[in-house]
Amino acid sequence: MKCPVFQNTQATGSNQPLTSSFIPGSPMDWTVSDVVSYFTAAGFPEQAAAFRTQEIDGKSLLLMQRNDVLTGLSIRLGPALKIYERHVKVLQKTHFEEDDC
């Protein structure tokens, strides 16, 4: 059973699932370009460049902790908090719940 990946829409603030055609497969298999595409589509194009600079792929993304996102990527605090809380944590939760099945 595949759990949906959620994107927070900035206009409405609601969570809506990304389509499976957006980035196919598990986040564990994402390349650096896939991670950059994900955050660009999620409304963080400037911050997505930091993921490319630091060469964060899907495996690295799933291992990131709050402090890694807030300080390790050198992005502003507000966007960093949103990225971690609304995206990284959700991806981690979804991926690790999927593994429990």
Buried (B, 14 or more C-beta within 10 A) or exposed (E): EEBEBBBBEEEEEEEEEBEEEBBEEBBBEBEBEBBBBBBBBBBBEEBBBBBBEBEBBBEBBBEBEEEBBBEBBEBEEEBBBBBBEBBBBBBBEBBEEBEEE
